[in-house]
Amino acid sequence: MQLKNTFLIYSEMFPRIHSLNSLFKRIRLNVSNYSSTVDYNELQHFSKFTSYWWDIKGPMRLLQFMNKVRIPFIKQSIEYAMENSKIDSSPKSFQDIKLLEVGCGGGILAESLSKLKLQVTGIDMAEELIEVAKEHASKNENLKNLSYFCTTVEEFCNKHKNEFDVLVASELVEHVPNVEEFLTEALKAVKPGGSLVITTINKTFLARIYAILFLEGIKTIPPGTHSYEKLVPPSLLKTILEKNSFRIIKIQGVSYNFIKESFSFTHNTSIFYELHAMKIK
């Protein structure tokens, strides 16, 4: 009976193991790089758009349109931190700021941030997307302050504890399998007095209707990009951040006009929102 049960267990496991290995090969990952903070189905989904990542009319174009509200918010967050930090060693100019973007994808946000003269590092688990980011950045010889690495959050942030002034996780927390585990690992890289900026989608009825059913329905966002169950409300982030010695400074609502294909700031946080928090110790 024990032998029979053992056989049944392994017979059930084998298809899953085979499937996982096949998935790693399709998205050019090595099994040794397995990360519990990554949803590999999500990684496969985004890797499908590698060839169109920077296409202003392509399926990932909203990431470029979103920079209209991401860049100013991140800039304002950095300025606030420089003015209000109680840490004597905090940087006094943008040129001194070390910024880490986790889940940088093909580099749409990281590259724009580097143009603010920040020292920008982007990391992602998808090798193909990192290559897209590097290739696009190579077209601008002035981007000497931008670097990319294909690695896991756990590996990189544990090697670089308390090293970065700013951590950015943009359109990412709603795609990880466990938000608390992911942030606990990522936040290790932030210096005391440093900042965290998150942009994401709220977990509300309106968000489900507009961001998922409508925008994915009309293919403004690629269908299958979001799952309502994985959306993250600000209250959850507040709980996680407080556990990790972070204090929320500001939550900013964002709206999207699908006719004009334009993002703008709003007081309403029920769909899209941005968050700035600082590490208090």
N, C-alpha and C positions, 0 to 999 in steps of 0.2 A: 504493500500500500504506500509506504514512504517513497519507494522508487517511482511508483506511478505518479504520485503528487509532484515529485521533483521534475519528472519529465513534462508534466502539464505546465508547470511554472516556466520552464525554459522554452517550451514551445510557444507560450504566449509572449515571452520577452523577445524572442528572436526577431519577429517582424518589426517590433518597435526599434530594436537596435539597428537592424538593417535600414529602416526608414530614416533614422537619425543620421547614420553614416552617409546615406544618399543625399540627405539635405545638406550636410556639411560640404560635400563635394560640389553640389550645385551652387552654393554661395561662397565657395573657395575658403572654407574654414578647416582648420585642423582639429581633430577631436581633442587634442591636448589643450586647446584653447577654450574648452567648454566653460561657460559661465552661467551661474544660476540667476544672474540678473538680466539675462537676455532671453527673449522669446524668439526662438529660431524660426518659427513660422512668420513672425513679423519681419525678421531680417530677410527672409526669402522674398516676402511681399515687396519690400522696398528695393531689393536688389534687382527686381524685374525692370526697374525704371532707370538703370544705370546710364543707358544711352541717351536718355532724355532729360537728365537731371538739371541741366542748365538751359534747356529749351524754354524760352519765354512763352511759347504757346503750347508747351507740352504738359503732361499729367502732373508734374511737380511745380508748376508755375506759381502756385499759391505761396510757396516758400519764398519766392522772390518778392511777390507783392507784400508779404507779411513783414519784410524788412522795414517797411514804412513805419511800422509801429514797434518793431523789435529793437532796431538800432537806437531810436531816441530814448526808449525806456531803459535800455542797458546803459546808455550814456548818462542819463539822469541818475541812475542808481549808483554809478561809479562816482559821480560828482558829489552825491549826498554822502557816500561813505568817506570820501576824502575830507569833506568838511566836518563830519561828525564823529570820525573815528577817535577813540581815546587811546589808541596804540601809538606810541611815539615813533615807531619804525614804519608806520603806514606810508605808502607812496604819496608823493605830493604832485605828481604830474602823470598824464596819460602814458607817456613814454616809459614810465617806471612800473606800470601796471602789468602783472602777469595774469592772463586770462585763459582759462581752460574751458573748452566746449566739449561736453561729452555727448556722444551720438551725433557727431558733426555731419554725417552723411557725405555728400559730394562737395561740401564746403561753402554753400550759399551764404550762410550767416557768418562763419568764421572769416571768410575772405573780406567781407564788408567790414567786420570789426577791426581787422588788421589795418584797414585804411584810416582808422582813427589813431594810428601810431601805437596802439597797444601791442604788447608782446603776446601773440595768440598761439595757442596750441589746440589742435583738434584731434580727438580720438574717436574711433569707431571700430566695430568688430568686422564690418564688411570690407574685405580687402579691395574688391572692385570699386566700391564707392570712395575709399581712400585714394585709389589711383586716379579716379575722376577728379577729386579735389586737388591733388598734386598737379595733375596735367593742366587744369584750368588756371591754377595759381602761377604756373611756370610761364604763362603768357604775359605776366606783369613782373618785370625785373625789379620793381620797387618793393615787392612784398618779401623783404628779407626778414621781417619780424613774424613770419607765419610758418608753422611746422605742423605736420600731420603724422599720426602713428596709428597703425592697425593693432589694437590691443583691447583687453577687457578693462572695465571700470575697476574691478578688484585689483588686478595686477598693477595698473598704472597709478591709481590713487594711493595704494599702499606703499609704492616706491617713492611717491612724491607727497608725503604727508606735510600739511601746513606750509605748502610751497606757493600756492596761487592766491592772488588777491581777489579774483572773481571766478566763480564757477557758473557756467551757463548750461541749462538743460532745456532746450527749446523744442517743443512738440515731441517730447520723448517720454515723459513719465506715464502717459496714457498707453504706452506700448510695451512696458516692462511687465514681467510676470508678478513681481512683488515690489510695490513702490517703496515700502519702508526699507527693505533689504537693499534695494538699489541706492537710495539716498544715503543710507548709513555708510555705505562703502564710498560713494562719490564725495561726500562732505569731508572725508578725511583729508582731502587735498587742499582745503581752504584754510588760510591763515586765521588766527584770532583777529577779529576786527574786519575780516574779509566778507565778501558778499556772495550771495546766491541769487541767480535770476532764473525763474522758471516761466515758460509760456506753455499753456495747455488748454484743455477744454473742460468746463465744469460738468459735473454729473447731475444734470437736471433734465426735466421733461423737454424744455425748450431746446437744449443742446441735442438731445436725441432726435427731435423732429427736424431741426434746421441743419446741424452739422453732419448728422449721419444719414437720416432718411432722405432729406432734400438735396444737400450738396453732393453726397455720394450718388444719389439717384439720378442727378443730371450730369454726373461725371465731372463736376468741378473739382472734386476730390476723388481719386481713384476708388471705385467700389471695393469694399472689404478692408479699407484702411483703418477704420475705428470699430471698436466694440464698446457698447454702452457699459457693460460690466466693468471695463477697465478704465473708464473715465474717472478723473480725480477731483473731488471737491476741495475747496480751500480749507475747510475744517479738518480734513485728513492731513493735508500738508502741515497745517499749524501744529497738530499733535506730534507728527514725526519730527518736525524741525525743533520744537521745544525739547524733545528728548535728546536731540543732538546739539543743544546749547546754541540754537539760532533763534533770533527774534524777528518776526515779520515787521517790515517797515512800511510796505505799501502793497496793496492789491489794486490793479488797474484793469478795468473792463475794456474789451476790444470788440468792435463790430465789423462785419464783413458785408459789403454791398455787392451781391452777385451780378447785378446788372452792370455796374461800373468796374467790377473786379478790383475793389479797393477796400483796404482796411483803414479803420480810424479809431481813435480813442473814444470811450463812452463811460458813463458812470455805471452802466449795467454789466454785471459780471456773470450773468446767468448762462452765457454760452462760452465765449472765449475770454480768457483773462491772463494777465501777467502778474508775477509776484516777485518782490524784492525782499530778501531777508539778510540779516547780518549775524556773523558768529560773535557771540558775546564773550567767549573765553576759549 
